[in-house]
């Protein structure tokens, strides 16, 4: 699994970051994992009133607002992105923990 770089353009500012986790490609259950992952991601975005558009390996978050709502809408979108980032870190740690347990079981002769 490789790290992917992404950028977010908001008004005149650009926020760049590296995504440390993603759905593994090439697994038999990869499509099912991706669907489950996207359902959770959609729930996170919806919680903030943010819409989500996904196509292939590209996911875009967007928000409709009037000109006089720009500041509050940018804050709303920023809170959504921060929450998704936090959720992704937790999910990555959870996957690492499960992998470590499987490896430990296989080392001690248990069922992996």
Secondary structure, 3 states (H helix, E strand, C coil): CCCEEEEEEECCEEEEEEECCCCCCCCCCHHHHHHHHHHHHHHHHHHCCCEEEEECCEEEEECCCCHHHHHHHHHHHHHHHHHHHHHHHHHHHHHHHHHHHHHHHHHCCCCC
